[in-house]
């Protein structure tokens, strides 16, 4: 039996500057980095803003030691330092974390 894995929505990551290391095993993005996951029928757009992002495409990992602002719909989360594992869907913030969760489709917190 083959487990069903839905196709993930597209992710776009513009930045002011970027540097590809080696043959693409590492990418460094600098200044006005905005990671945008396209909205789906189930989830609103996810947006991550930071000044620096180090990406390891083959490992589907990304990290930054800098401040981040994460928004998904009306929910907001801020922190300093972030690690993302795209394979597991886990996002970890390092410190100074604060946020507001707003339930999708409602105005509750």
Secondary structure, 3 states (H helix, E strand, C coil): CCCCCCCCCCEEEECCEEEEECCCCEEEEEEEEEEEECCCCCCCCEEEEEEEEEEEHHHCEEEEEEEEEEEECCEEEEEEEEEEECCCCEEEEEEEEEEECCCCCCCCC
